């Protein structure tokens, strides 16, 4: 069959546009803003403007208090993201995927502008919360949209791109922060925070150039639009047999589940689909993904190198940037492994490797700071950890949660499991400055 007439973006070109214009900006924003404040928190221009969270020039009880405040300010982003993710339980099916993504992009711009223009801690914190609200919505809506527009054969690779882009965001953030360390005044941290606005603008400009999810269109009984949308994603004519067959299959699956799209089905005595088991898997996976230590190292890498391994500020920033770059490069392993080895195998390989690295990191950190060899070994284990983490637990977790959920509950289950991800993300980011200050390597 010839391709659909009248549309420039269709088939492979459309899928590439979705990846580069929507997925990449959304998840670069995710990683960039999650790591964004960590490297900045040790700058003198930063702590002079926000002395309430200064852990560089303080000691004793004041430093402990400031560590708690620092954790709360940085973690306010996660609170916003949690609320944003939960909002998708109703927004995702009410507005559709594209409008939800657009709304998330609007919130990210508002939050970024407030952060960049901040002259007080309250304004900065409000900006973090609004930014998090948008990122939370994007972290739910984008993977669901991807999974609904991609064939099962390539779905793993397409959604794992999310993790690659998160790593790219971490990497860009650390190198940009390092590149501006010699800049005078508050431009040291205002410029890095402002740069991420570019990705939000790209997202907002492009989202309505791409077709809506065919599954959502069928769900709201817009069958003709769903047929055109699916034909564009496949790069074939509207009357192609595979398009008609797939649309009919979506209709049939929604008819079977009509009138029963409620999470309360999980607690039914007749839960033949094992919905509660699937839901618990999603919750457990997102919880473990946060408690394994990956977010700790991504956000506080420069702090760990400088304050816990007692390296110079410049060397700490270089090593943190290199660690994030290595993490980005290793994330491509997941792209090639996720569909070849399967989801469970990459999760097990990734988990086993991270476990051994954390064990090594705890041992090497227990030695006195004067022993340079132990500091070098600790840095090596951080790099090794960043080799294993993105293989399974950076992108694969979002993919798995969309795949195990039935169509009628996909958005709700993805939203709640992702909100759980942000909840534990908040816990980790909140307690890490205090834990590093009080119990050190034992944390």
Helices and strands as residue ranges (DSSP letters): H 11-18, I 19-23, H 24-36, G 39-42, H 44-49, G 51-53, H 60-95, H 97-116, H 121-149, H 155-179, H 187-195, H 197-206, G 207-209, H 214-219, H 223-234, H 241-256, G 263-267, H 275-291, H 294-303, I 304-308, H 313-341, H 343-365, H 372-392, H 396-404, G 407-409, H 410-438, G 440-442
